Amino acid sequence: MPRSKANINKDLDKARHSLAHILAAAVKRKFPKAKLGIGPTIDNGFYYDFEIKNLTEDKFAELEAAMKELISQNLKFKKEEITSQKAKKLFADEPFKLDLIEGLKKEKKAITVYHCVNKAGEIVFTDLCAGPHISSTDKINAEAFKLQKIAGAYWKGDEKNKMLTRIYALAFETKEQLDNHLNFLAEAERRDHRKLGKELDLFIFSDLIGPGLPVYTAKGAAIRSEIQNFSRELNRSIGFEEVHTPNMNKADLFKVSGHYDKYKEDMFHVCSNYTKEEYFLKPMNCPQHTQVYASKIRSYRDLPVRIADFANLYRDERPGELSGLTRLRAFAQDDGHSFCREDQIKDEFNNVLDVVKKALKTYGLENTKIRLSLWDPKKKEKYLGDPKVWKKSQAILEEILIEKKVDYFKGIGEAAIYGPKMDIMAYDTLGREWQISTIQLDFIMPARFNLKYTDADGKEKTPVMIHRAIVGSAERFMALLIEHYAGIFPTWLSPVQVAVLPVGENHLSYAKEITEALKLNNVRVEIMENETLGKRIREAEMKKIPYILVVGEKEKTDGTVSVRKRGEGDKGAISQSDFINSIKEEIKNRA
């Protein structure tokens, strides 16, 4: 009987864990002075941390050969539980293992090791480990693993500790699976938004400005603006009004909201030269929006009050966690909050879900799933509010999903500090999962800010607050789109939509005439002069520009343009007006 997928994954995880030990054994053979860290399994493989000198990736072939030689010995993995005294003696020359042993001793946990034993019964290698492992190395496919890369990693993830050398490795059941994954990685590297962002001149990072603080060129800013403008259009379609709130706020605001206690370590602190008040750069917009709501007396007839905001947000991310546009210290969200009555909750959620669906369809990200993000009742200290309120809000949210017949899965511990969420996850062209949109139900923050409205019965009541983002951070979403499209943006999103190429100097004035006409119709266009025509066409194609207009003597005489369409080649000559009308329609429809 064939094994179930669950068993296959379990067996593969054991093989990966065992390979981590084999890697450590190979490293100790080649670099006897290396000190051992930890070697857990991860998605698609494993890693092992070492304190080691002069290890570079050009040594990988030697290490892989040593690993395969060890695998061929059919080594047995044997578990042994030992005392802390014996463990300290066994790993007397391994400072990081001694650190782990002390931790296990303090927590009164069992200390176990795994021995790699050869056919003669000799111990070839021993590692401190809880397991589990495969029974022997003959269960490992020696052709289905590959050492991948080296990275730096602080011991126990703490920047105060030593920096170790981490070796990442891939491991699968078959060589075919490994090869497929390597092809996937090669395609992902080709699409890497950091690489394409530089090639297409979209954004830069400057050491003088600071890590995690992107600067957009005119071309990158054009894409970012299109993303935000589409979200603005969707906001207006469901009644949201845009406000603008300051980037800096008094600590008092975050003390009331609860973020000061729960989120302070991730916020940038700001000091005044003239007052002793404590300020922070804001990491989110929701506390400010409560003050927009609180600025007026509200009636039940005024609700819902819907507020959108694109102001910059700031989060004090660790330098080692920053990554291109996907993890930043400064970014903006298509943020929005609806203050409503309880009987309006379902309509508000449905409206937002509808525009999220429209947005993702337009961007070509229709392959999605929804996570119902709930609190972790075992870690109540992470959240604000009473358990009864959480029980109520989570039940309402799940009921909405059931009524809409939406498939979903639950994510325990994924809720916001103030309420449960619907998180919409989308899959890109390569099948990678990205969390994009979110809709959150909050009974807690309006109560903390003492927000009120007068109901039909004349009594004061507290509104419900719905937090939502259509595509989330424009920066992170732009990174997703660059990789999803491999830089080949649809016309409406392209930083340059048309390149005009005069055949010779005599045709430059006509090319400028066309360029001005396109600009007057809000088409992003540039003239490409100098060099040979063939070279300019290739350059425009390398820039992934959707349309190339070639204009020479015939086009000048006839008032036409010769059109080359990206991916389709020469489309022939048409009149200026026909081309302008056609591209305007394409942009308008976000085709």
N, C-alpha and C positions, 0 to 999 in steps of 0.2 A: 504493500500500500504506500502511495507517495506521501511524503511528509507534508504537514500543513505549513502554510506560509509563516505562521507564528513560530513553529519549531525550527524552520529554516533560519529565521532571523535570530532566534535564540542561539542556535548552533554557530551562526556566523559571528555573533557577538563574542561568544567564547573563543572562537578562532582568532578574532582580532585582539582580544585581551592576551591570548597566549603569544601572538606575534609581537606584542609590545615587550614581553619578557625576552623573547628571542632577539629583538633589536637591542635591548639593554645588554644582553650577554655578548652580542657581537661588538657593541661599542666598547665594553670592558676589555675584550680581547685586543682590539685595535688601539684603544686609548686607556691603558690600565689606571691612569691617574684620574680618570673621569669620575665624578660623583653622581650618584643616582638620585633622581627626584621621584616623580610619579609617572604612570603610563596608562591612563584610562582609554576606553573606547569612545569614539565619537561617530557622528554620521559619516558613513563611507570609509571608516578606517579607525585609526588610533593615533596617539602621539606619546612621546616620552620626553621628559625634561631632564637635562643633564647640566652639571657644572663642568665645562670642558673648554679647552683652549684649542684654537686653530682648526676647528671643524668647519668645513665648507661643503657645499653641495656637490663639489666634484669628487668627494669621498664616498658618495652614495653607492656607486657601482661596487666598490670594495665591500661596503657594509652589507649590501644586498647579497653579494656572493658568500660572505661569511654567514649570513642568516640562512641561506639555502643549504649550506654545508651542515649547519646545526640541525635544520629540519630533516635532512637526509639521514641523520643518526637515529631517527625514530625515538626521540627523547620522551620519557614519561613525565607527566606533571603530577607531583605528589604533594599533598597538603599536610602541614603539621602545625598544631597549636603549641605555642611555646610560652614560657614565662617572660616577663619584661627583662629580667636579668640576663636570660639566655639571648634574647633579641638584641640587647645592647652589646653583648659580647660578639654576637654574629655580625652586627653592623657597626662595629667599633670605629671603622674608618669611613663611615657614611653619615655625615652630619645631618642630611635632610631626612634620612631614615630614622635617625635618633630623635629628631624633632617629632616625627610622626609617632614613634613609640611612646614618647612622653605624653602626647595627646591622647593616645589610646589608653594609657595607664590612668590618666586623670579622669577619663570618662568611664573607666572600669569596663572597657570593652576587650573582647578576646583578641589576642595577638596571634596572627597566623602567617605562615610563610608557605611559599610554593617552591619545591625543588624541581629542577630539570635533571632527570636521572637517565644515564645512558644504559646500554644493554649489559654492561659489566657491573651495573649497580652503583656506579660512581656519580656523585653529584657534580654536574657541570656548571650549574648556576642556581642561585637562590635569591628570591626577592620577597620583600615584605608585601603581603597581598591578602585581601579577603576572598579573592576568586569571584566567580567560578572560572574554570579552565577546561579545555578539552582534555581527554585522557592522554593523548600522545600526539607528537608532531606529524605522524602519518595522516592525521585528519586535516592537515593544512595543505591547500593547493599552492605549491611554491611558485607557480606561474601567475598567480592571481593577486599578488601584492606588489606595491612599488613605493619606495620612499619619495615623498613629494616635495617638501620644502623645509627650510629652517626659519624659525622666528624667535624673537626674544620673548621671555615670559618671566614675570616676577614670581618668586617662590610664594605659593599660596595666594597668588594674585594681588599681593600687597606691595605697593611701590616702595615701601620702607625696607623691604627684603631684597636679597640678592637677585640680580638678573640672571636667569638661566637660559640655556640654549634648548629650544623645543624643536624636535624633529617630528614633522607630520608625515603620516603614511596612509596610503590607500590600501584597502583589502576587500576582496570579494570572493564569492564562491567559485567563479570561473574566470578564465582569462578574457572571454568575450565580454563579460560584465565589466571587467577592469578597462578593457579597450574602449567600450562604449562610454564609460565615465570619463576617460581621458579625452575622448572626442568632445564630450560635453564641456569639459573644462577649457579646452582649446577654443570652443565657440564662445563660451562665457568670457574668456579673456579678450577675444576679438571684439566683443560687444561692451567691454568694461567702460562704464560711463566716464571714468577718470581719463582713460586713454582717448576715447572719442571726444570728450569735452575739450581736450587740448587740441586734437587734430582739427576739430570744427570751430575752434576759437569761441567757446561758449562761456567759460568761467576760468578764474585763476585763484590760487591761494598764495598769499605773501607772508613770509616770515615776519616782516615788519608790521603787518596788520594783525597776525596772530593765527594760531591753528584753529580749524573749525569755523572760520569766518570767511565765507566765499565772497568773491567779487565777480560780478557778472559783466561780461563784455556787452556791447550793444546787441550782438546776435543772441547771446544767452538770455539777456534781459527781455528780448522779444518773445522767446519761448515762454519764459516765466510769466510774462504779462498775459499771453494768450491763455495759459492755464488758469490764472486768477480771473481773467475776464469771463471765461466760460463759467466758472463757479459763481461769479457775480450775476450772470444771466440766469443761472439756475436758482440762485437765491431769490432774485426778484420774482421768479415764476411761482414761488410758494410763499411770498409775502414777507421776506426778510429785508430789513433796512440796514444799510451799512453805517457803522459808526467808526470812530478812530479813537483809540485810547493810548495813554502814554506808556512808553517802554519802562519807565521807572516809577515805583510806587512805594509808599511808606510801609514799613513792616506791619503796622497795625492792620492793614487790609488783609494780609496773609495770616495774621494771628486769628482774625475772626473766621476766615474761610477754612482754617485748619491746615493750610499748606505750610505754615511756619513750623509747626511741630512735626509734620510728617514728611516734609520735602525740603527743609532748610538747607541740608547739605548739598543739594543739587542746584541751588540758586546763587546767582552772583550778587555779592554784597556791595553796596554803593555807599560811600561816605561823603558828607557835605563839609566844605571848608568853613561854613558859617553857623551851622546848627548841629545839635547832638542827635537829631532824629535819625533813626535807622531806616535805610532804603534798600530796595532790591530791584534788580532788573527782572521784569516779570517772566515767569516760565509758562504762563497760560493766561487766557483772557477772561475766564469765567468770573473771578472776583470783581473785576472792573465792571463787567456787564450787570452785576447785581446792583451797582451804584447808579447805572443808567435807569434801571427799573425803579429804584428807590427814589429817584429825583422827582417823581410825580405821584399824586394820589391816584390810585388805580381802582377801577370798577370792574366787575365781572364782564361787563360789556366790552372793556378794552382788551381783554385777553383773547387769543394769545398775543403777547408782545414778543416780536421776533427780531433779534439783533445779530448782525454779522460783523466780522472784524478781520482785517488782513494785516494788523500791526505785527511788527517783529517780536519774536519771543527769544528768550535766552536761557540756556541751561548749562550748568557747569559740568560738562562731560569730562571724564578722565582723558588725558591726551592719547593714551594707548587705545582708546575705544573709538576715536574719531576716524571716519572713513569716507573720503570724498564728500558727496552731497547726501549720503544716506545717514550719517551720524554727525551732527553739527552742534556748534555752540550758539549759533544765531540762525533763525529760520522764521518763516511765516506760515500759518495755517489758514485754510479757508474755514475759519472758525465761526460757529454760530450757536446762539442759545435762545431757546423758546421758553417763555414764562407763561404757563397755561393752567387751566383748571384740570382737575382729575378727569372729568368727563371728556376732555379734549386730547388726552394723551395718545390714544390710538390714532386719531386723525393726524396728529403731528408726526408720529412715527411713520405712518403710511406715506405722508407727503415727502418726507426725507428719503425714505426707501425708494420711492419712485424716481426722484432726481438722481440719486446715487446710481440706480440702474441705467438711467439715460446717459449719465456721464461715462460710466464704464463701457457701455455699448459704443459710444462715440469714439472712445480711445482704443477700442478693440481689445478690451479686457473683460469679456463676457463670461469667461470661465471662472466662477467664483464659488465660495462657500461662506457660511455664516457661523461665527462662534458666539454662543451665548456666554458672555464672560461674567462669572459669578464670584462672590467673595469666598474666602477660605475661612470657614467657621472655627478652624483650629488656630487661626492666627488673627483673632479679632483686633489685636492691638494695631494692626496695619491700617485699619479702617476707621472712619468716623461714623457716629450715629448708633442707634439702638438696634439690636438684632431683630426686633419686631418690624422695624422700618425696612430692614434689608429683606426680610421674608416677604413683605408686601410688595416691594418694588421688583424683586426677582420674579414673583408670581405674575405680576402684570406684564412684564417683558416677555416671559415665556408664553403667556396667553396670546399676545399679539402675534408671535411667530407661528403658533399653532393655528390661529384663525386665518392667517394669510397662507397657510399651507407651505411654509418655508422650511426646507430641510436645514437643520442646524446641529451643531455638536456643542457640548458644554465644556467650558474652560474654567475649572476651579482655581481660584486665586488670581484670575486675570481681570477682575473688576477694578474700576477706579476707586479712589479712597472714599468717595461719597456715593457710589451707586453702581449697579450692574450695567453692562453694555451689550450692544449688538456690534460685533466687529466684522466687517466685510473683508474677506481675504480674496485676493485675485491671483491668478496664475499667469505668468508672462509667457512669451514665445518658447522659452526653454523649459517651461513647466515648473519654474521656481515660484514659491509662495511669497506674496507680499501682503502685509496688512495695510489696507488703504483707508477705508471709510469707517466711521464709528458713530453710533447713536447711543447716548447714555441717559439713564433715568435717575434723577436726583431729587429726593425729598429732603435732603439734609442741609445743603448749603442755603436754600431760601430761609430755612428756619434759623440757621446760625446768624444770618443777616437781618432777621426779623422782617422779612418782606411780607407785605400784606396787600389784599384787595378786598373791596366791599362786595359781598355776594348779593344775590337777588333778595335774600331775606334780611338784608341790612347788617349782617354780621361780618366781622373781619375774618378772613381766612388766609392761609399761606399758600402761595402758588407752587406748582411743581416746576422744576427747571429741567429742560432737556438740552443736553450738550450734544453737538453734532459737528462732524467735518465731512465734506463730500469726497474730496480726494486727499485730505490731510495736508501735510506740509508740501508746499509748492516745490521746495528744493528736493525733498526725497522723491516726490512723484516725478519730477523732471529726470532724476537719476534712473528711475524705473523705466520711463518712456525712452530715454536714450538707449538703454539696453534692450528693451522690448522691440524697438524699431531698428536696432543696430545703427542708429543715427540717420536712418532714412525716414524722416518725418513726413506725415501727410502734409499736403500743401498748406493747409490753414495754420499748422504749427511750425512750418519750416522757417528758420531765421532769415534766409533769403529765398524768396519764392520764385523769382525770375532773374536770370542772367541775360543781359543784352550784349551781343557780340558783333560789333561792326566789322565787316570784312576788311576794310581799309580806312585810311584817314579821311577819305572823301565821304565816308558814310557815317562819320562820328556825329555830325550835327543831327542826322536823322535818328541815330541811336539815342541821343540825348532827348530828342522830341518824344520818342516812345517811352523813355524812362520817366520823364516828367508826367506824361499822361497816366502811367501806371501809379506813380506816387500820389497823384491827385485822387486816385481811386483806392487809396490805402493798401496798395500792393507793395510788399517789400522787394526792392529791386536794386541791382547794381550793374554798372557797365564794366565789362572786362576788356581792357585795351592791351596794346603791346603784345609781344610774342606772336607766333604763328596762329592761324585760326584753329588748326588741329590741336595745338597745345592748349589753347584756351578752352576748347570744348572738353578736352580730357580733364583739365583743372576744374571746370564747372561740374563735371560728373563726379570727380573725387570729392568735391564739396557737397555732393548729394542734393544739388539744387533741382527742384521739380521740373522747371521749364527753362530751356535755353532758346533764346530768340536770336537767330542769325540774320543780319540785315546787310545787304549789298546793293549794287546798282539797281537790280530788277525790283527788289523790295522797296527801295527809295522811290523809284518811278511809279510803282503800282500802289504805294501806300499800304504795303502788306508786311508781314513778318514770316520768316520760315521757322517753324516750331519743331523743336526736339523735346520729346517728353521723356522724363526719367523712366528707364526700364522698358520703353517702347520704341525709342529711336526717332527717326525723322517722320514727322506727321504732315509735312507739306506746308504750303504758304496759305495764310488766311489774312483777312483785313485786320488792321489794328483794333478797330472797334469790336469785331467779333471775338478776338482773343481776350480783350479786356472784359467783355461781358461774360465770357466763358469762365475765366479764372475768378472773377468776382462771385459768380454763382457757386463755384466749387468751394471757395473760402467761406462764403455765407452758410452753406449747408454742412460745413466741416466734413466734407466727403472723405 
